[in-house]
């Protein structure tokens, strides 16, 4: 049924009007239900944000009014704000899963990987002491790079910056064709490793190995 005023645009009555949400029940279940209603009604994201705002009651409505208008009109941002408020445990589980599964992407900078892992850890474990967060990030950083060719072996770094520096070094060793294969699998600071790297450096033009030499010496 359509309702039309003298100068008003055509407003179509929804085929299915979602039930109200007051913040006392499972938010994620309600969101899935609301999205189904939106599909039946053929709503755009803008319309979904508008209808969601008027279907909130009680604590949910009160919280919604505290969300900036600019965010309430953008569906993804509005839903994120409501989810952070009414389903924090679910969000923490999601971040924990992302933290556990995070791996280095091809060509990704190691420092950027460490920063991303720290961000995920802080969101996955809100309120946890910073020292514990650093330990979690270090463990996950090692896991994120070791399944590939970069291996720490006996030389496990003690801090995140040390780990980043070490994998930069290991990657240069591996990528340098003049470094013997044995140097690529030896412990990083093992005397044998140092001798093999030194021999490769000695036999290779200085200009081609300068970036590698700075990290290996």
N, C-alpha and C positions, 0 to 999 in steps of 0.2 A: 504494500500500500504506500502511495506517495503522498507527502504533505508539501504543499507549495503555497507560499505567500505571494504577495503582489510583486515584490522584487527579490525574493529569496531564491537561492539555487535549489534544485530538486534534491530532496533528502529521501533516501530509500530506507524503509524500515528493515532492520536485520531479520533474516530468516530464522536465526537462532540468537537469542540474547544470552550471553554468558551469565552464570550465577555470579554473585558478588564475592569478593575475597576480603577478609578482615584481618589477615595475618596470623590467625590461630591454627590454620591447617597447613599441610605440606605445600609450600610455594611452587616447587618444581612440578608437582602433579597438577596444580591449578594452572600453571603456565602451559603445560602440554594440552590441557583441556581447552584453555583459552585460544591457543593456536589452532586447534581443530575447529572451534567456532569461527575463527577468522577465515579459515579455508572455505567453510560452508558459505559464509557470507561474502566471500570474494574481496575481503578487505586488503588494502595496501598497508604497508608498514606505518604510514602516517595515520591511517584510520584505526589501526590496531592500537597505536599509542593513545589516540583520543578516546577510544571506547574503554581501554583499560583504566584510564584515569578516572572515568565516571563509574566504574564498577568496583572501585575500592571502597572499603568501609573501615571504621574503627582505626586501629593502629596502622594499618596499611595506608589508609587515606591520609592520616596525620603525617606519616613519613613522606608520602608522595608530595604533599604540599611543601615540604622542605627541600625537595629536589628542584634545582633551577629550571625555569621554564624552557630554556634552550635545550636541556637534556630530556625533559618530559616529552618533547615533540619529536625526538629521534628514538625510534623503537629500540635499537640495539643498546643505546646508552641508558634508556629508561629501564629496560629489563635488567641490565647489569647492576644498576643501582638497587633495584628491588631485590635482586638475587643476593647481592652482598649483604643486604639487611636481613632478609628472611630465610636465607639458606646458606649461612657462612660455613657450616660443616661440609656441605656438598661442594662448595667452592674450594675449601681446603683440600678435600679428597682429590678434586680435579687437578689442583696444582701439584699435589704429591705424586700423582700418576705421571704428570708431565715432567716432573723433576727426575723420576726414576727412569723414564724412557728417553730422556734428552740425550742425543748423540751429536757429535760434531758433524756438521754438514760439509760437503765437499768444498774445500778452499776457504772455509770459515776461519776468521781470525780467532786465535786461542784466547786472547784477552776478551773479545766480545762474547765468546762462549762462557767464560768464567763469570762475566757480568750477568749474563742471562740466567745462569744457574743460581747465582746469588739472589736475583730478583724472584725466581720461582721458589727458592727455599724460604725467603722471608714471607711470601704469601702463603706457602704451604704450612709454615710453623709460626704463626703470629704470636708474638710475646715471648718467644724462645730467646735465651741469652745469645748475644752476638758471637761469643766464642764457640758455642754449639753450632750456630749457623755456619761459621767458617769451616768447622770440621766436616759438616755435612756437604758443603760445597766442594771442599777438597776431595773427599771420597768420590763424589759424583763426577767431578772433573776428570779424575783418573779413570773412572769407569767409562766416561764419554769418549776418551781418546785411545785407551788401551786395546779395545777390540780390533782396532786397525793396526797398522804397522808400527805405531809409536808405542814402545814398551818401556816402562820404568825399571822393570826387573828389581834388583836388590836396592836400587837407589830411589826409595820413595821420598818425594819432597815433603817438607814439613809445613809449608805454607802455600797459599794459592799463587802469590807472585813467583815463588820458586818453581812451582809446577808449570806455570806458563812459560817461564824462561827455559826450563828443561825441555819441554816439548818443542819449543822453537829450535833449540839446539839439535834435538834428535831428528827433526824433520830436515834440517840442513844436511846432517850426516847422511840420512837416507837418500836424499835427492842428489847428492854429489856423486857423480859417476866415478870420480877418482878415488873415493874412499873404498877400500876393500870390503867385501861382504862380511868378513869376520868382525870388522869394526862396527857394523850395523847391528850385530846381535850381542856384542859384549856389553857388560855393565858400563854405564855412561862414564864414570870416573875411574874405572878399572885401569891399572897401568898398561895392560895389553891394548885396551882401547886407545889410550893416549898415544902409545907408540905407533899404532896403525894409522891413526889420524895424522900424526906428525910426519910419518913417511909419505902419506898421500900429499900433504901440503908441500913437502920438500920437492916432490917430483912434479908438481903442477905449477904453472905460471902464477905468480903472486896476484896479478890483477883479477884473474878468474875466481880466486878463492878468498879474496879479501873479506866479503861479508861473512863467509863461513869461519875464517880464521879468527875474527873478532869474538865469535861466540865459543869457539873451540879452545881458545887459549886462556 
